[in-house]
């Protein structure tokens, strides 16, 4: 067979049964991505004879005699395709992993198709953007611009051209031949929730042609570790081995097969024979703490492994009281008591976990991986395998989405084991099913609330009994529990606060770091309780909040601080009051627009309501987060910034370029950014904890400011002028009327043997604080449970916004992801501990049609701690969305929903139980026909109004 690929014919032959996606990648078209291998996400979209197809489900043999175009072939010799230009101008991407497929679909649209994007983009998923930027791109809206191309301007992402042309490289985008003799690793996973491995017979696997090795727990290091990565590794329990002789959840690694091809490795896995001793299991965290419950990590020393009470399956616990909660409840005029529950949510980054391990020319172990924490991953590998840091290098180019899920070491250790044993390159790529069943999820929380208030609006008591389900391993369990119980409660002034919290092991898929890091779960309960208190005393919910939220200078306390910790005060900027006002004003304008348009009455059976929620987040983990950066002048007069932080759609690359450009009086396009490689700088804790701008950005800014001083001094020496008379501009230094090109400064420094390079370092405390307030107006159909979002508004205090376009995109993406978690996303675990949600089509990710266009407003503040007054805005937009939505539904219907997700069936049943649903209506019952309990939600936007 023969086909034409991007205008060139090829006679390469696909393997029997091979899909077009893998065939095209083998031919060097690395812009074709894998997000699902099930035709669900569209990341692999290409054109076959001009029509878009999902190449992961399109047999390569069907392309015989056809013209195939990938994103690499979309441009012409005359320039980029118009749709590529549009995506650049609108910044229609964040991590960019979905962009090639999105472009290939949109490039085929005529004007009529562009007008119906909810239908015509239904086959392409984006986890990052919230789709507004994609809509703008498809429709030709331009956002890139700014006079100075420095801090405060809408500077385009430096990698933008690579993203829209398919040239940007992700973990597995390695050209053929670059790693000869590459082997592939696949994992046998446990079918039991709890079992001891008695024996593994590898003979059958080793008999498969192409299989090179089988590794079991007998080959693995004895060193225990945590897959969670923090600056202080003692923050997480050492309860994990690379391969263990006890498995504790369905999906845990049992053995690894390494072969010449993925197919051979998979066949080897199927031929392994394992003899298990099945052990008792426990799946509910409350049951797991009871006497007599199966013990999951009972053999581990609590002090050595840093587990609070392994005999009771308690990983970590918190018990603290400020004041006297019982006395506070006794004097309250109204007490609210209820139990709130949040579910497991998958990160669903379109790039699955993946890593390649190999040895370089210097015989160093090199890991090319999709990670948010390259430096911490290197440290963990050195610890596990007993290697010195100089013998290990970790590289991540661009990361296809993270959201906290890639703050784990889930692939790197096993490929490192294989590479160290075989001395050959080894690759592991998770399937989408493995991502659901063997990676991590958001922690499920059960939160029992007791709260009291007086009629004058004074909070008298806040009490929380919290149980978090960390699953089979304790990665991030202490941090998520402590952080979740922090700012969610500290945002309110109350003399009497009490928290009892337990993070508990169960024989289920492990939970881990997730956007918001425990706050989204706790804030759902706290902000729901605030609305119930307001209703109980007859006060407007936002007025009740205004009377009780902390003000600038207040002490932020949720629990008694540990003796070695400083009491954290509200730092250098405060915009919460502005955010509340911005949200309230926007909702009021929305009501007026609808009234003027005559659409304020949705019709019979529809109930309308509004709800809001507030949130606060501290940037930086409390035990420290550090970053180093260097900035150097290049021979051509441009600058190179070297930073350790990873880019996964968080926009830090652009921010670093803008901060450096601002300090050096140049433009961002004259700053080249090298990043996320342990060879680039000395250390960087990683891109998590909302630190990419506030910590790593401060390091870049410090280095750039130091280099600026050096350049001015050098120019003053050359010109004989006083340094106070010298000024930097884009390509030179002006000194008392004499202009010295930067190239000349470089040559002068090189001749003197003093390269023009400066270093910056930042980290530790104090911690910057960001605020977000979300508001919804909704319509709920009392007969069917259908929910329509009429208006969605978020106001954010991000300090001085370095890049408004990108920051708005972070907020919109956080809102969209949070809406999915609030309305329908749910990783379902069955009665025997197995994950039943295994592919995207079983897990409702928000599509273009699901996400309303949110209004985004920024408070006007300048933070004393952040670079040039900036604060973080990556995690925090997620946190207030679910409670704001629940509060709006409560305001509309009078029914308080205490469990997520707020799926249509759950809303219907809640209304029915409250006597609001007309269950006898044939029309309503027909509308509900086929509703799948726990998985279905429906959201529609009223875009013609807003």
MARVOMI-397848 format. One line per field, with one value per residue (C-alpha): x, z, y. Coordinates in steps of 0.05 Angstrom, whole numbers, plus 5000, padded with zeros to 4 digits. Example, Ala and Ser with C-alpha at 12.3 -4.5 7.8 and 13.67 -1.06 7.14 Angstrom:
BEGIN
x: 5246 5273
z: 5156 5143
y: 4910 4979
END
This chain:
BEGIN
x: 5000 5020 4993 5009 5028 5033 5046 5099 5085 5107 5109 5119 5074 5032 5032 4970 4916 4957 4918 4935 4957 5015 5034 5038 5080 5128 5135 5158 5092 5098 5044 4992 4978 4948 4897 4852 4861 4785 4762 4738 4784 4804 4877 4897 4854 4883 4854 4842 4825 4808 4761 4778 4783 4805 4867 4869 4808 4822 4859 4922 4907 4846 4891 4917 4917 4891 4920 4934 4949 4974 4984 5056 5028 4973 5017 5038 5103 5067 5056 5013 4942 4892 4868 4938 4945 4879 4900 4964 4927 4874 4922 4874 4913 4947 4985 4974 4967 4897 4913 4937 4873 4830 4863 4855 4781 4769 4810 4756 4699 4659 4623 4560 4600 4635 4567 4550 4612 4576 4558 4619 4672 4638 4692 4750 4764 4806 4821 4857 4824 4750 4739 4727 4797 4786 4720 4754 4808 4759 4721 4783 4785 4854 4879 4955 4983 5013 5058 5117 5112 5130 5094 5021 5017 4983 5048 5040 5067 5139 5122 5060 5087 5111 5044 5003 5051 5062 5135 5129 5157 5125 5154 5147 5159 5227 5245 5257 5330 5346 5341 5363 5344 5286 5248 5177 5152 5082 5057 5018 4968 4933 4863 4855 4843 4889 4934 5003 5043 5066 5100 5107 5120 5153 5169 5111 5126 5199 5180 5145 5189 5217 5209 5276 5262 5211 5219 5184 5189 5251 5286 5263 5300 5279 5277 5208 5186 5125 5103 5085 5139 5151 5210 5213 5205 5191 5123 5096 5096 5146 5096 5111 5161 5177 5148 5120 5103 5037 4986 4935 4888 4862 4909 4973 5037 5053 5108 5138 5152 5202 5202 5222 5151 5089 5052 5104 5105 5029 5030 5084 5040 4983 5027 5052 5024 5017 4997 4963 4942 4880 4875 4815 4801 4766 4738 4704 4750 4703 4699 4775 4786 4741 4770 4778 4781 4832 4899 4931 5001 5004 5073 5105 5139 5099 5160 5204 5150 5116 5046 5004 4969 4980 4942 4880 4895 4904 4959 4954 4907 4894 4859 4855 4808 4811 4766 4706 4663 4608 4601 4599 4543 4505 4500 4482 4413 4417 4459 4471 4492 4501 4548 4578 4612 4657 4675 4737 4755 4806 4857 4843 4904 4903 4976 4978 5036 5097 5172 5234 5298 5364 5439 5475 5547 5572 5538 5487 5417 5370 5296 5254 5186 5120 5127 5114 5174 5238 5286 5246 5239 5315 5323 5272 5305 5373 5344 5309 5367 5425 5452 5491 5454 5508 5493 5420 5388 5313 5285 5214 5201 5128 5078 5009 4969 4983 4933 4974 4971 5042 5069 5076 5130 5087 5128 5199 5219 5198 5231 5294 5295 5291 5342 5391 5383 5385 5429 5381 5329 5261 5194 5128 5065 5001 4939 4877 4850 4914 4905 4837 4855 4928 4945 4914 4850 4825 4815 4743 4723 4668 4658 4611 4597 4569 4565 4530 4513 4476 4419 4465 4508 4564 4595 4598 4626 4655 4667 4689 4698 4735 4752 4792 4801 4873 4865 4917 4977 4988 5018 4997 4950 4978 4986 4917 4885 4923 4917 4844 4831 4871 4849 4778 4766 4818 4782 4729 4737 4708 4730 4712 4739 4749 4777 4783 4810 4835 4868 4853 4879 4830 4841 4823 4860 4906 4887 4938 4951 4895 4882 4865 4898 4840 4810 4757 4729 4729 4704 4644 4624 4645 4611 4548 4545 4554 4492 4452 4471 4452 4384 4374 4383 4348 4408 4433 4488 4540 4525 4535 4602 4623 4612 4655 4712 4781 4806 4875 4921 4877 4910 4894 4881 4841 4878 4930 4997 5051 5105 5157 5112 5103 5032 5018 4990 4952 5008 5019 4955 4881 4828 4773 4727 4736 4722 4657 4635 4655 4616 4554 4555 4563 4504 4462 4479 4461 4393 4381 4403 4355 4299 4312 4314 4249 4280 4281 4223 4245 4173 4130 4166 4231 4259 4311 4364 4431 4489 4561 4621 4688 4756 4827 4892 4962 5016 5075 5074 5086 5152 5184 5188 5251 5273 5338 5345 5400 5396 5453 5468 5477 5526 5470 5445 5386 5379 5373 5334 5346 5293 5274 5198 5158 5108 5043 4994 5005 5037 5100 5145 5111 5112 5187 5201 5159 5190 5260 5243 5215 5277 5323 5283 5272 5215 5194 5210 5283 5285 5297 5273 5307 5270 5251 5318 5361 5422 5395 5397 5416 5347 5273 5220 5173 5109 5058 5029 5014 5088 5107 5099 5107 5170 5203 5183 5216 5280 5279 5265 5321 5371 5348 5353 5423 5444 5414 5459 5519 5504 5497 5562 5598 5571 5592 5663 5666 5636 5669 5601 5571 5527 5469 5470 5463 5396 5380 5336 5318 5385 5435 5455 5453 5505 5506 5488 5531 5496 5532 5503 5492 5534 5592 5582 5582 5648 5679 5659 5682 5750 5756 5735 5675 5610 5550 5507 5469 5436 5372 5342 5276 5235 5211 5163 5123 5068 5026 4951 4902 4826 4770 4694 4647 4574 4521 4450 4415 4348 4326 4269 4229 4200 4262 4322 4351 4399 4413 4469 4443 4503 4572 4618 4686 4725 4798 4851 4915 4954 4986 4967 5030 4993 4918 4902 4937 4912 4840 4852 4875 4812 4767 4801 4795 4721 4709 4745 4709 4642 4657 4673 4611 4562 4582 4654 4658 4709 4664 4694 4654 4635 4698 4746 4752 4750 4690 4703 4759 4753 4731 4664 4647 4671 4635 4690 4662 4657 4650 4574 4576 4615 4581 4623 4642 4653 4722 4741 4806 4814 4863 4917 4993 5025 5087 5112 5102 5145 5125 5063 5037 5002 4984 4923 4929 4895 4849 4796 4773 4757 4693 4655 4620 4593 4571 4532 4502 4483 4449 4409 4390 4368 4326 4294 4301 4336 4407 4448 4505 4538 4576 4568 4504 4482 4413 4387 4411 4377 4313 4312 4326 4269 4223 4239 4226 4158 4176 4179 4115 4132 4066 4082 4092 4130 4178 4188 4203 4255 4289 4286 4355 4387 4446 4448 4511 4540 4493 4490 4464 4487 4467 4491 4450 4504 4457 4446 4516
z: 5000 4993 5021 5016 5082 5083 5008 5006 4986 5030 5018 5092 5111 5175 5219 5219 5260 5270 5278 5237 5298 5316 5243 5232 5294 5271 5206 5247 5254 5329 5330 5328 5402 5443 5495 5498 5442 5442 5396 5455 5460 5390 5406 5349 5295 5225 5155 5108 5040 5073 5126 5200 5231 5299 5278 5340 5316 5241 5215 5180 5123 5105 5086 5026 4966 5006 5024 5099 5130 5201 5238 5211 5141 5153 5137 5065 5037 5039 5114 5170 5157 5178 5235 5262 5259 5296 5353 5361 5361 5411 5454 5442 5484 5550 5557 5481 5481 5451 5404 5343 5343 5357 5300 5251 5266 5264 5200 5161 5185 5139 5166 5183 5223 5261 5283 5315 5355 5411 5359 5314 5369 5409 5389 5416 5490 5525 5600 5607 5574 5590 5514 5511 5482 5433 5412 5402 5361 5315 5305 5292 5356 5372 5443 5435 5440 5484 5471 5513 5511 5585 5651 5644 5569 5533 5511 5470 5498 5473 5452 5414 5344 5363 5393 5332 5282 5322 5334 5410 5443 5500 5540 5487 5426 5410 5336 5309 5315 5371 5422 5386 5418 5456 5498 5521 5591 5610 5680 5707 5756 5816 5807 5883 5931 5983 5974 5988 5928 5941 5875 5803 5746 5690 5643 5597 5591 5577 5522 5482 5423 5438 5514 5545 5620 5675 5740 5806 5878 5885 5836 5869 5920 5992 6003 6018 5992 5975 5904 5929 5918 5965 5981 6048 6033 6106 6095 6065 6092 6066 6051 5978 5942 5867 5868 5931 5955 5982 5937 5969 5913 5848 5796 5837 5803 5810 5758 5698 5629 5583 5509 5440 5427 5465 5436 5459 5529 5534 5512 5564 5618 5597 5605 5675 5728 5799 5862 5911 5984 5986 6048 6080 6051 6074 6027 6072 6112 6173 6175 6166 6233 6273 6318 6281 6211 6163 6173 6109 6130 6199 6189 6183 6239 6251 6268 6213 6160 6189 6195 6253 6273 6223 6268 6257 6184 6203 6161 6193 6241 6267 6332 6351 6385 6390 6444 6467 6410 6455 6490 6422 6398 6463 6453 6379 6356 6299 6292 6227 6229 6169 6135 6067 6019 5960 5908 5873 5812 5759 5736 5665 5636 5562 5564 5607 5654 5613 5620 5584 5620 5584 5593 5561 5535 5605 5631 5670 5680 5643 5654 5601 5634 5641 5710 5748 5793 5756 5812 5865 5820 5812 5888 5898 5846 5878 5945 5921 5879 5920 5864 5872 5843 5791 5760 5747 5701 5694 5635 5619 5559 5553 5598 5572 5633 5706 5757 5813 5784 5759 5827 5835 5815 5781 5720 5731 5784 5746 5680 5719 5750 5682 5650 5707 5700 5624 5606 5549 5539 5569 5559 5596 5574 5615 5577 5593 5633 5675 5686 5718 5755 5774 5778 5831 5842 5885 5958 5976 6039 6090 6130 6189 6204 6265 6260 6299 6290 6326 6294 6286 6238 6286 6278 6346 6330 6274 6285 6233 6237 6174 6145 6081 6041 6017 5987 5992 5999 6037 5982 5998 6052 6109 6065 6034 6102 6136 6077 6066 6140 6134 6092 6084 6158 6169 6121 6176 6241 6296 6368 6373 6321 6326 6277 6283 6220 6199 6134 6127 6087 6048 5996 5939 5884 5918 5921 5913 5898 5860 5841 5906 5949 5996 5995 5943 5985 6050 6019 5992 6064 6095 6043 6042 6118 6112 6068 6115 6174 6135 6118 6190 6217 6159 6130 6059 6050 6023 6077 6128 6097 6096 6170 6185 6134 6155 6139 6122 6182 6215 6240 6195 6240 6231 6283 6336 6301 6315 6363 6308 6260 6256 6261 6190 6182 6122 6079 6031 5992 6005 5951 5980 5992 5920 5895 5933 5905 5834 5836 5866 5816 5757 5780 5788 5717 5692 5724 5692 5623 5627 5651 5593 5544 5571 5588 5664 5670 5645 5644 5683 5725 5728 5793 5791 5843 5857 5900 5915 5952 5974 5978 5999 5984 6011 5958 5975 6020 6092 6099 6041 5966 5931 5861 5828 5762 5720 5667 5617 5559 5494 5438 5394 5446 5469 5538 5562 5626 5656 5705 5736 5736 5687 5636 5633 5613 5675 5633 5675 5614 5589 5657 5666 5599 5616 5685 5656 5599 5647 5691 5630 5593 5533 5503 5519 5450 5463 5523 5510 5567 5583 5635 5671 5664 5724 5684 5675 5747 5815 5844 5837 5881 5822 5793 5847 5906 5859 5861 5787 5789 5862 5877 5811 5782 5839 5826 5753 5769 5821 5770 5716 5763 5783 5710 5694 5747 5719 5648 5670 5708 5649 5601 5649 5650 5574 5562 5620 5643 5712 5721 5741 5671 5638 5615 5587 5526 5480 5445 5478 5538 5532 5573 5571 5497 5477 5456 5469 5434 5479 5431 5446 5520 5510 5470 5522 5579 5541 5528 5602 5620 5659 5627 5637 5678 5743 5790 5831 5886 5922 5971 6040 6076 6080 6037 5988 5994 5935 5938 5892 5894 5848 5834 5795 5774 5755 5733 5758 5728 5787 5747 5714 5754 5693 5711 5668 5685 5668 5691 5717 5747 5782 5812 5829 5869 5831 5850 5791 5733 5692 5631 5632 5574 5605 5675 5649 5616 5682 5716 5660 5658 5733 5730 5674 5711 5775 5739 5715 5787 5813 5763 5737 5742 5789 5792 5812 5856 5862 5924 5918 5908 5832 5793 5746 5709 5662 5599 5580 5553 5622 5654 5634 5621 5604 5529 5492 5498 5573 5594 5599 5585 5652 5666 5697 5737 5772 5836 5834 5885 5887 5931 5971 5966 5893 5834 5812 5856 5825 5862 5842 5802 5780 5833 5867 5813 5822 5896 5903 5843 5872 5935 5895 5849 5908 5941 5877 5872 5946 5934 5875 5905 5981 5979 6007 5968 6011 5964 5899 5841 5832 5775 5744 5773 5843 5836 5812 5869 5920 5893 5892 5964 5982 5948 5891 5833 5797 5788 5754 5693 5633 5598 5656 5664 5590 5597 5652 5613 5609 5662 5691 5766 5790 5722 5685 5689 5641 5637 5584 5578 5559 5515 5475 5537 5567
y: 5000 5073 5138 5211 5243 5319 5321 5267 5195 5138 5064 5047 4990 4990 4930 4886 4921 4984 5049 5110 5149 5104 5095 5170 5181 5126 5166 5227 5264 5275 5330 5274 5261 5205 5225 5165 5113 5107 5162 5204 5264 5285 5299 5253 5287 5288 5298 5240 5267 5333 5307 5305 5235 5210 5172 5129 5090 5095 5034 5054 5007 5048 5106 5067 5113 5172 5240 5246 5314 5323 5389 5390 5394 5445 5505 5521 5550 5617 5613 5586 5563 5618 5574 5568 5643 5650 5604 5644 5711 5688 5646 5589 5539 5529 5463 5454 5379 5381 5439 5401 5359 5420 5458 5401 5397 5473 5482 5445 5490 5534 5595 5556 5505 5561 5587 5519 5502 5464 5412 5415 5414 5359 5309 5350 5357 5410 5404 5470 5529 5527 5534 5609 5621 5565 5596 5663 5629 5593 5658 5700 5743 5771 5781 5783 5853 5907 5966 5944 5868 5868 5856 5876 5862 5805 5773 5710 5644 5634 5563 5584 5574 5504 5487 5506 5473 5409 5424 5431 5369 5331 5272 5218 5262 5232 5227 5157 5138 5186 5130 5066 5000 5031 4980 4984 4968 4945 4929 4870 4900 4868 4839 4839 4896 4866 4806 4777 4754 4683 4670 4695 4648 4689 4631 4642 4716 4705 4657 4712 4735 4803 4800 4820 4817 4810 4848 4831 4853 4810 4856 4921 4963 4954 5029 5055 5123 5164 5177 5248 5300 5359 5402 5366 5291 5279 5311 5247 5175 5125 5070 5051 5006 5004 4934 4904 4834 4860 4894 4940 4962 4935 4963 4964 4941 4868 4858 4893 4863 4896 4880 4905 4928 4948 4888 4839 4870 4866 4793 4780 4811 4765 4703 4718 4671 4696 4659 4706 4699 4742 4786 4821 4890 4953 5007 5058 5105 5109 5033 5029 5065 5019 4964 4899 4930 4900 4934 4958 4981 4949 4920 4989 5027 5091 5133 5107 5112 5174 5142 5167 5102 5046 4998 5039 5057 5130 5163 5232 5268 5338 5357 5430 5478 5554 5582 5540 5513 5485 5551 5586 5540 5550 5626 5621 5641 5591 5528 5491 5418 5374 5325 5343 5294 5305 5252 5226 5267 5249 5301 5278 5313 5294 5272 5209 5195 5175 5169 5145 5124 5119 5132 5191 5195 5209 5146 5186 5159 5207 5210 5244 5250 5286 5315 5379 5366 5347 5365 5329 5268 5266 5269 5213 5168 5179 5161 5098 5071 5097 5142 5207 5268 5281 5213 5228 5280 5293 5330 5350 5392 5412 5377 5360 5382 5368 5396 5365 5295 5300 5320 5244 5194 5141 5121 5145 5095 5032 5053 5073 5003 4971 5016 5006 4930 4926 4986 5003 5058 5038 5073 5069 5105 5098 5079 5120 5062 5060 5135 5121 5057 5063 5138 5184 5222 5279 5258 5243 5282 5271 5335 5340 5413 5447 5523 5577 5650 5706 5745 5805 5764 5746 5677 5644 5575 5533 5459 5408 5333 5313 5244 5240 5176 5172 5103 5049 5096 5160 5203 5275 5251 5295 5357 5353 5344 5401 5449 5434 5450 5515 5574 5547 5562 5616 5663 5675 5712 5668 5663 5590 5541 5466 5416 5341 5310 5242 5220 5146 5087 5043 4988 5034 5072 5123 5196 5251 5324 5357 5430 5466 5413 5397 5467 5453 5397 5436 5501 5463 5448 5514 5559 5517 5524 5600 5604 5560 5604 5667 5636 5615 5685 5719 5756 5764 5711 5760 5811 5755 5739 5812 5817 5756 5751 5770 5840 5863 5853 5800 5737 5678 5619 5556 5514 5525 5535 5484 5509 5513 5551 5625 5652 5672 5742 5767 5795 5852 5859 5848 5847 5802 5861 5883 5812 5809 5876 5858 5793 5825 5882 5834 5792 5854 5877 5808 5811 5879 5855 5797 5842 5890 5833 5804 5736 5741 5692 5623 5596 5547 5496 5534 5561 5616 5631 5662 5638 5658 5632 5660 5627 5642 5605 5612 5606 5560 5498 5519 5481 5517 5521 5545 5564 5585 5622 5650 5705 5714 5761 5724 5742 5769 5818 5775 5744 5674 5659 5590 5567 5500 5506 5464 5490 5451 5505 5547 5602 5608 5609 5672 5704 5690 5722 5783 5793 5787 5834 5886 5886 5891 5944 5899 5859 5788 5763 5779 5732 5657 5613 5547 5506 5442 5407 5390 5411 5482 5509 5484 5471 5484 5453 5448 5476 5463 5501 5560 5578 5586 5662 5679 5637 5619 5686 5722 5683 5703 5775 5778 5749 5798 5858 5838 5829 5897 5929 5893 5916 5988 5986 5954 6006 6061 6035 6030 6099 6134 6160 6157 6095 6140 6168 6100 6069 6001 5994 5937 5929 5975 6017 6092 6129 6205 6208 6148 6084 6019 5958 5897 5856 5902 5893 5818 5820 5864 5818 5756 5787 5802 5731 5755 5729 5773 5726 5734 5686 5692 5651 5656 5616 5602 5650 5694 5666 5706 5701 5702 5709 5688 5698 5662 5677 5639 5652 5587 5561 5492 5453 5427 5370 5342 5366 5400 5456 5517 5564 5633 5672 5654 5706 5702 5758 5745 5780 5763 5825 5860 5816 5802 5775 5790 5744 5684 5699 5703 5636 5605 5629 5605 5537 5530 5547 5496 5441 5457 5456 5386 5365 5400 5372 5304 5281 5221 5164 5107 5053 4989 4950 4907 4965 4965 5030 5024 5090 5069 5111 5181 5160 5133 5198 5262 5313 5382 5392 5458 5453 5442 5503 5572 5633 5662 5736 5746 5808 5825 5865 5922 5905 5901 5848 5865 5794 5774 5796 5866 5859 5795 5738 5667 5648 5576 5533 5583 5594 5522 5527 5569 5541 5480 5515 5576 5529 5491 5556 5581 5516 5523 5594 5572 5510 5514 5446 5439 5388 5362 5313 5322 5316 5355 5311 5320 5255 5276 5343 5310 5261 5316 5358 5298 5282 5355 5350 5397 5348 5327 5254 5240 5281 5235 5290 5299 5224 5218 5272 5232 5167 5135 5180 5143 5154 5188 5204 5250 5326 5378 5450 5501 5572 5632 5661 5705 5747 5749
END
